[in-house]
Amino acid sequence: MTGPSPSPSPSLEVAGLAYAYPDGHQALFGVDLTVGRGERVALLGPNGAGKTTLVLHLNGILTGGAGSVTVAGLPVGKKHMAEIRRKVGIVFQDPDDQLFMPTVREDVAFGPAAAGIRGAELEAVVRKALEKVGMAEFADRPPHHLSFGQRRRVAVATVLAMEPEILVLDEPSSNLDPASRRELADILRDLDVTVLMVTHDLPYALELCPRSVILSEGVIAADGPTAGILADEELMARHRLELPFGFVPSSVA
Amino acid sequence: MLNFPVAAGTSGHLLGGALAAILVGPWTGVLCIAVVLLMQGILFADGGLTALGVNITVMGVVTVVVSYAVFRGLVLLLPRTRRSVTVASFAAALVSVPAAATAFTGIYAIGGTTDVPVSKVLTAMVGVHVLIGIGEAVITMLTVGAVIAVRPDLVYGARGLTAPLKLRVDGELVDAAPALPRRPPGRSPRRSCGSAAWSPPSSSPASSPSTPPPAPTAWRRSPPTRASTPRRSRTPPRTPRSPTTASRASRPPASPAASPASSASARPWPSAPVPSGSSAAARPPPRRPDVGAGHAHKLYRHARSPVHELPPHTKLAAVLGFVVVVVSTPREAVWAFALYAVLLGVVAGRARVPAGFLLRRLLIEIPFVAFALLMPFVVPGEQTRVLGMSLSVPGLWGAWNVLAKGTLGVAASVLLASTTELRALVLGLQRLKLPPMLVQIASFMIRYGDVITDEMRRMSVARRSRGFEARGVRHWGVLAKSAGALFIRSYERGERVHLAMVSRGYDGTMPVIDEVTATRAQWTYAAALPLTALLICLLGWTL
């Protein structure tokens, strides 16, 4: 659509994507979206707009609808699946789903180990990823014993360990207390990767992402600078998006 | 894990094979039940390691296959409606339980070592299991009904609708080009044990605690109560009896010669330690980075000792060897069993496991003792008089045999469990080349036991907050619906976890992250127990 595509091979390119679940419910009705290399984009939209469905198309977990998804020039499909999965790092909303191994260390190691890294090199990758999110000293703890904010950070590390081309975060700020929310924001700001952030947390989007797109009724309904979108009251109301009480985007930007 | 003592000394309980087969399919169903039995055998000596084969055959394979066959057959014959599916599941569960009992009797007839006549066993087993089968059928039917109402696609035989894809162009819907055949999203890969397979077993441990404080015993009735209630109806369940299939699967009619039944495993399942959930946080940080911080389970006793430090697979092998040796010792060599006990005492001393701790854990054996005590009265043969009672000599020997071997087996298992963390046990099993699928399921059980227990507790709190207390049979419907809901939640979590796994490159096999290794010295040290036992056993045969 109107999205700018600054780099010749953008991190992510979605064209005409449509998808219906096997129970007949159709979630996507032709999504077009381009995210350039190094961009941080917020994907906004009301509940049920198809955000999660879109995310699951980015690494080929859902396929078989109409349209195409391309990651760093590589079409998402059976042929390159392993590489696509490595390039697209999805951080799911519930860290209990994301952290499935018995200890933090093993969990972070899962992705690189699946890619064939072993021994000392694996340890180094794990340590580096955990250091990036400030969780290195928790390596041998079981995930169940961490606080929610810590689990969310470990979840980010599990994905960073795979050195992805694009980091996709599903509701990164949900269920976090304000301090954990800020700590996560600091971590995300310092990362040097393309970020696509699915969120209802509009101030968080404004804080971290210069650009936002609105997904509504299965299509991209708006695409532009975050501050501009949040200031457009009519557009926001049409897509069931509301700012928190007392929050004025222009006063922050 | 609900055992009911059956007349003539065998025991029976809810199996859950039918529910497993119907909800997750026959292959996964057998796997789930096998893992539950394996973990039970290792940790609780419920069913025991030596009876594992019988248990899996009878409870896993027979119930699952029979019920699935009945279910599929009926679904094909009946009109394709939801009601048919629930009716078919009722029938499938009803048939599967007596079928398992019959199969057990067959095995008993071929290989039984006690002298209870086959016909007596058959009558007892099948009779009681028909009753159990009715209860199982009701619960299976209600649970399947609850699942099918919400996620019909999760139940075999009731699947999906499709409609052509539309594109929204300027607010208008237009038909999209015909799509390729679609894969169903979450429940995609058949091989995914990550997805469906783990959920049932992991929810199984959780099946206890819905009543917060005294949960583990809340529905798992205490032995005396149970003994007096051969059928469930007298103590109504307070909780979703078995959220899922495997949950009830515990132990089949125990083979009499096998090790002790802990029908009343008063101890909570390891991975669902405390119903009140996260007492975990208070736990001291793990001190064994080499095996990772395992989940400390109730049976585990933290200490530093040479036994604790042995690699898990050497300990597993040693215990297995010891149990096999003990079981193959002639029962007449009474002194040999005394020596075995001394051996275990030495190990316990090295492991710094106090005698009191060990003896308390041995209480798990009690229900089985009750069975052994019956044998002198029911086994035919030469009679003798003890304290004015007429007892049969073969029965006395049989009782001694079962008691001595059972106690030693349980003691060895308890020692293993109290010196090895759960996580290490799984690594050990992996090292011992247990099929990777089973290892994966077991490790997911450990990871998600607490998560699912919490989920159950929240559901129970929500029920009771709205004034529900299960009081009798008429509340089973609500409980079965809760069980169905828990299954769906667990299953959907399974789907999400599986997504997270494939998103990070999972392709059906777990990547190798930790390799546990043992030095020759460690093997030698671990082998001391079974080798000494073997020596005693050989002496027992020759002397």
Contacts between the chains, C-beta under 8 A, distances in Angstrom:
chain1	res1	chain2	res2	distance
A	16	B	167	7.2
A	18	B	165	4.9
A	18	B	166	7.1
A	18	B	167	5.5
A	18	B	176	5.0
A	19	B	165	7.3
A	20	B	162	7.5
A	20	B	163	6.5
A	20	B	165	5.5
A	20	B	182	7.8
A	21	B	185	6.4
A	22	B	153	6.4
A	22	B	159	7.7
A	22	B	160	4.4
A	22	B	161	7.8
A	22	B	162	7.0
A	22	B	182	6.6
A	22	B	184	4.5
A	22	B	185	7.0
A	23	B	153	6.2
A	23	B	160	5.8
A	23	B	161	6.1
A	24	B	160	7.4
A	24	B	161	4.2
A	24	B	162	6.2
A	24	B	163	4.8
A	26	B	163	7.2
A	26	B	165	6.4
A	26	B	166	6.1
A	29	B	166	6.0
A	29	B	167	5.5
A	29	B	168	3.6
A	29	B	173	7.2
A	30	B	167	4.0
A	30	B	168	5.8
A	30	B	169	6.8
A	30	B	176	7.5
A	56	B	185	7.2
A	56	B	499	7.0
A	59	B	503	5.6
A	61	B	185	7.2
A	61	B	499	5.6
A	61	B	502	6.3
A	61	B	503	6.7
A	62	B	185	5.3
A	63	B	182	7.9
A	63	B	183	6.9
A	64	B	179	6.0
A	64	B	180	5.1
A	64	B	181	6.9
A	64	B	182	3.8
A	64	B	183	5.8
A	65	B	165	6.0
A	65	B	176	7.8
A	65	B	179	5.7
A	65	B	182	7.2
A	66	B	165	5.6
A	66	B	167	7.2
A	66	B	176	4.2
A	66	B	177	5.7
A	66	B	179	5.7
A	82	B	505	6.3
A	82	B	507	7.6
A	85	B	502	6.9
A	85	B	503	6.0
A	85	B	504	6.9
A	85	B	505	5.1
A	86	B	505	6.3
A	88	B	503	7.6
A	89	B	503	7.8
A	90	B	500	7.7
A	90	B	503	4.9
A	92	B	496	6.6
A	92	B	499	7.2
A	92	B	500	5.5
A	92	B	503	7.9
A	94	B	496	6.8
A	96	B	448	8.0
A	96	B	451	5.5
A	96	B	493	7.6
A	97	B	493	6.4
A	97	B	496	4.0
A	97	B	497	5.1
A	97	B	499	7.5
A	97	B	500	5.3
A	98	B	500	4.8
A	100	B	194	7.6
A	100	B	444	7.0
A	100	B	447	5.9
A	100	B	448	7.9
A	100	B	497	5.0
A	100	B	500	6.4
A	100	B	501	6.4
A	101	B	443	7.7
A	101	B	447	6.9
A	101	B	513	7.8
A	102	B	292	6.0
A	102	B	293	7.8
A	102	B	294	6.8
A	102	B	295	7.1
A	102	B	423	4.9
A	102	B	426	7.7
A	102	B	443	6.1
A	102	B	446	5.9
A	102	B	447	5.7
A	103	B	292	4.2
A	103	B	293	5.5
A	103	B	423	7.5
A	105	B	292	6.9
A	106	B	292	6.3
A	106	B	513	5.0
A	106	B	514	6.7
A	109	B	511	7.7
A	109	B	513	4.8
A	110	B	501	7.7
A	110	B	504	5.6
A	110	B	505	7.9
A	110	B	506	7.7
A	110	B	511	6.3
A	110	B	513	7.1
A	111	B	504	3.8
A	111	B	505	5.6
A	113	B	511	3.3
A	113	B	512	6.5
A	113	B	513	5.1
A	114	B	504	6.3
A	114	B	505	3.5
A	114	B	506	6.1
A	114	B	507	7.1
A	114	B	511	4.4
A	115	B	505	5.7
A	118	B	512	7.2
A	122	B	513	7.4
A	140	B	285	7.8
A	140	B	286	5.9
A	140	B	289	5.0
A	140	B	292	6.0
A	140	B	293	4.8
A	141	B	285	7.1
A	141	B	286	7.4
A	141	B	293	5.6
A	142	B	280	7.9
A	142	B	293	5.4
A	142	B	294	7.6
A	142	B	295	6.1
A	142	B	423	8.0
A	142	B	447	7.7
A	143	B	447	7.6
A	144	B	278	7.4
A	144	B	280	6.2
A	144	B	295	7.8
A	144	B	447	7.4
A	144	B	450	5.3
A	144	B	451	6.9
A	145	B	278	7.6
A	145	B	280	4.9
A	145	B	281	5.9
A	145	B	283	7.0
A	158	B	504	6.7
A	159	B	504	7.4
A	162	B	504	6.5
A	162	B	505	7.5
A	217	B	168	6.4
A	218	B	168	6.0
A	219	B	168	4.9
